[in-house]
Amino acid sequence: MSDILYAFAVAPFKDMAGSPAFLGEVLLGGVFAGLMYSLVALGFVLIFKASGVFNFAQGVMVLFAALTLVGLLERGVPVAAALVLTTAVMVALAFAIERVVLRPLVNQEHIILFMATIGLSFFLEGFGEMIWGSNVKKLDVGIPDRSFMMAGIHINQLELSAAVTAAILVAVLAAFFHRTRIGRALRAVADDHEAALSVGIPLRTIWVIVWSVAGLVAIVAGIMWGAKSGVQFSLSLIALKALPVLILGGFTSVPGAIVGGPIIGVGEKLAEVYWGPLVGGAIENWFAYVLALVFLLFRPQGLFGEKIIERV
């Protein structure tokens, strides 16, 4: 028993102390991945706060945005024009979702709205495949996928650019949500729909805005992930990695999504590198969900979520 405890609890930390440069690479890779998770999680949080809808289709929106962009590029559209057209497509998608999906389901149970987003995800996936095809597409954003050395640590230029872009967008969205008039309106709608309507906040307009913002987030996430691993239909599974981030940070917390992403990213990288060899590897695939399960058992509202108090 003591040998087992040593292998799992002591040996990994001895390895960390013995190779600080390698540890730095692992931590940096975790932060880079975590910022990308935060970016996807923010799309969930924004929609959930504004409408109370858990948007199961957020991952497919990332895929659809990436497919649209790379499809336009393949047809000879210049990069700038392709970005503008993709943005227009995602904003139009937000209008269509509000008119066709949300408006007929106003005041319905949350489970009905959740099921509607599941249907929306299958529709977008099939629609994207019908228009752009199902083969894996390479997305070149002009950033070389090569590494350079800094302070003895290998840093991938593409991953660094993706992480910086994600960090900037996360900061802009956080400021937008807390500092602007529209952001305050979004928070008011999230707190109480009826009270927001009573003071003149147009609920349907807010829904269109928040779904449009989630679409813009999906564009950036699609570009970053598509440039890294290619635009393919498994890209929609990124949303599943955002779920542990939401559980850790809290489903209604923008700061929670920002903090939860790096925690998940760093945690899964450390687990894969230092504990993976002890159990045959592949810890990275499920570590985040186990950590989320622990949070559900002991702090179900997440790090920054509001504690649920039930009165009986």
Residue pairs with C-beta under 8 A, 6 or more apart in sequence:
7 278
8 275
8 278
12 274
12 275
15 274
16 23
16 274
21 152
21 153
24 151
24 152
24 153
25 153
25 154
26 269
26 270
26 273
27 266
27 269
27 270
28 153
28 155
29 159
29 265
29 269
30 262
30 265
30 266
30 267
30 268
30 269
30 270
31 163
31 262
31 265
31 266
32 156
32 159
32 160
32 162
32 163
32 265
33 265
33 268
33 269
34 261
34 262
34 263
34 264
34 265
34 266
35 162
35 163
35 166
35 167
35 170
35 261
35 262
35 265
36 162
36 163
36 166
36 221
36 224
36 225
36 238
36 261
36 265
37 238
37 241
37 242
37 245
37 260
37 261
37 264
37 265
38 166
38 170
38 245
38 257
38 258
38 260
38 261
38 262
39 166
39 169
39 170
39 217
39 220
39 221
39 224
39 261
40 58
40 59
40 62
40 217
40 221
40 238
40 239
40 241
40 242
40 245
41 242
41 245
41 246
41 249
41 257
41 260
41 261
42 170
42 173
42 217
42 254
42 257
42 258
43 55
43 58
43 61
43 62
43 214
43 217
43 218
43 221
43 242
44 54
44 55
44 58
44 239
44 242
44 246
44 251
44 257
45 246
45 251
45 252
45 253
45 254
45 256
45 257
46 173
46 177
46 186
46 210
46 213
46 214
46 217
46 254
47 53
47 54
47 55
47 58
47 210
47 211
47 214
48 54
48 55
48 251
48 252
49 186
49 187
49 189
49 190
49 210
49 252
49 254
50 186
50 189
50 190
50 206
50 207
50 210
51 102
51 113
51 189
51 207
51 210
52 110
52 113
52 190
52 193
53 102
53 110
53 113
53 114
53 117
54 110
54 113
54 114
54 117
54 251
55 61
55 117
55 214
56 114
56 117
56 118
56 120
56 121
56 239
57 117
57 118
57 120
57 121
57 124
58 214
58 218
58 239
58 242
59 121
59 235
59 236
59 237
59 238
59 239
59 240
59 242
60 120
60 121
60 124
60 125
60 128
60 236
60 239
61 90
61 93
61 124
61 214
61 215
61 218
62 218
62 221
62 222
62 225
62 235
62 236
62 238
62 239
63 124
63 125
63 128
63 222
63 231
63 233
63 235
63 236
64 90
64 93
64 124
64 125
64 127
64 128
64 218
64 222
65 86
65 89
65 90
65 215
65 218
65 219
65 221
65 222
65 223
66 139
66 219
66 222
66 223
66 225
66 226
66 231
66 235
67 128
67 131
67 132
67 137
67 222
67 231
68 85
68 86
68 89
68 90
68 128
68 132
69 82
69 83
69 86
69 139
69 219
69 222
69 223
69 226
70 132
70 137
70 138
70 139
70 226
70 231
71 131
71 132
71 137
72 81
72 82
72 85
72 86
73 79
73 82
73 139
74 137
77 85
79 142
83 219
86 219
87 215
87 216
87 219
90 212
90 215
90 216
90 218
90 219
91 212
91 215
93 211
93 215
94 208
94 211
94 212
94 214
94 215
95 208
97 120
97 211
98 204
98 207
98 208
98 211
101 116
101 117
101 120
102 113
102 204
102 207
103 204
105 112
105 113
105 116
121 236
125 233
125 236
129 233
134 233
136 230
136 231
136 232
137 226
137 230
137 231
137 232
138 230
138 231
139 223
139 226
139 227
139 230
139 231
140 227
141 223
141 227
143 157
143 158
143 161
143 227
144 157
144 158
145 156
145 157
145 158
145 227
145 228
146 156
146 157
146 158
147 154
147 155
147 156
147 157
148 154
148 155
148 157
149 155
158 227
158 228
159 228
162 224
162 225
162 227
162 228
165 220
165 224
166 220
166 221
166 224
169 217
169 220
170 257
170 258
173 213
173 217
173 254
174 254
174 255
174 258
176 182
176 183
176 213
177 183
177 186
177 187
177 254
178 187
178 254
182 206
182 209
185 196
185 201
185 206
186 206
186 209
186 210
188 195
188 196
188 199
188 201
189 196
189 201
189 203
189 206
190 252
193 203
196 203
196 206
197 203
221 238
222 231
222 235
225 235
225 238
226 235
229 235
241 264
241 288
243 289
243 292
244 260
244 264
244 288
244 289
244 291
244 292
245 257
245 260
245 261
245 263
245 264
245 288
246 256
246 257
246 260
246 302
247 260
247 292
247 295
247 296
247 302
248 256
248 259
248 260
248 263
248 264
248 291
248 292
248 295
248 302
248 303
249 255
249 256
249 257
249 258
249 259
249 260
249 261
249 302
249 303
249 304
249 305
250 256
250 301
250 302
250 303
250 304
250 305
250 306
251 302
251 305
252 305
252 306
253 302
253 303
253 304
253 305
255 304
256 302
256 303
256 304
256 305
259 303
259 304
260 302
260 303
264 288
264 291
267 287
267 288
267 291
268 283
268 284
268 287
268 288
269 284
271 283
271 284
271 287
272 281
272 282
272 283
272 284
272 287
275 283
276 282
276 283
276 284
295 302
300 308
301 307
301 308
